[in-house]
Amino acid sequence: MAKAKTKITTTTTTVTTNIVAKPDWQMPGILAEPVEEYLYSILPPRDEVLAEMEAEAAKRKIPIVGPAVGRILHQLALMIGAKTVFEMGSAIGYSTIWWARAVGEGGLVFYTDGDRKNADQARGYFERAGVASRINIATGDALELLSENKQEFDVIFNDIDKDDYPRVFRLALPRLRKGGLFVADNVLWSGKVAQKNPDHTTKAIMEFNRLLYHSKDLFTTILPIRDGVAVAVKK
Ligand SMILES: C[S@@+](CC[C@H](N)C(=O)[O-])C[C@H]1O[C@@H](n2cnc3c(N)ncnc32)[C@H](O)[C@@H]1O
């Protein structure tokens, strides 16, 4: 992690301190900062490929879920023995690898992203991570790609543009198997969901959260880690 020298000037003195710069994907703001720091400090190191992706994401400001949330995704898939995951918004494939390692041999993760360059880069990472054979890469609108694919999934993970979250809810719910998980990132949106006068995007996320909590077909909890992860199980 990069260290930046920062000059702090008070009325009487000027001091220079070493401040550890946080990668953008860590997104502090929901949990108290020392607690967030602690949660990241206890994470086991990632393998070379994930570590390189984290560094690349930090450098290019790609909003990956990061390792704390990556572990949640992986654990959720293990808990229900997931074999099929449909991921909406995969970017360079960081979260995809966490899913792919959880579904194991014979499992299949559907990578989707609107940006072909992301998909090309992700392909290289999947090969190096040894999970390419478990990942189906498709580019285009994730909502359309989900509509075209007629199967039911063990997990659907939503991480596309936030304005589309309510539409994703309506489309994804019928495509989950009973006992399957609907998971979504950024549902606390840097805490903006709790502020007055929410903007259009925040309103879309708030509507999405309302739909999740009030659906008679789902049981939902929001985990307030990083930027908020919604986990809903289909009854
Ligand atoms: C937050 S990033 C995904 C990060 C990824 N899940 C991870 O944690 O490694 C969101 C991605 O969704 C893609 N995206 C946004 N809206 C989309 C849509 N409607 N269909 C497909 N991809 C979309 C963007 O190109 C971007 O790469």
The ligand as an ORCA input file, in Angstrom:
! r2SCAN-3c Opt
* xyz 0 1
  C     -18.534     -2.040     -9.535
  S     -17.909     -2.636    -11.024
  C     -17.897     -4.369    -10.802
  C     -16.822     -4.848     -9.875
  C     -16.742     -6.350     -9.740
  N     -18.016     -6.913     -9.326
  C     -15.697     -6.705     -8.720
  O     -15.974     -6.525     -7.526
  O     -14.611     -7.153     -9.079
  C     -19.292     -2.421    -12.064
  C     -19.094     -2.939    -13.475
  O     -20.387     -3.105    -14.024
  C     -20.349     -2.785    -15.390
  N     -21.733     -2.425    -15.725
  C     -22.476     -1.399    -15.270
  N     -23.737     -1.467    -15.734
  C     -23.792     -2.579    -16.500
  C     -24.817     -3.221    -17.232
  N     -26.060     -2.733    -17.293
  N     -24.506     -4.355    -17.886
  C     -23.258     -4.873    -17.841
  N     -22.260     -4.327    -17.146
  C     -22.515     -3.190    -16.484
  C     -19.322     -1.681    -15.531
  O     -18.729     -1.737    -16.808
  C     -18.330     -2.025    -14.410
  O     -17.234     -2.722    -14.917
*
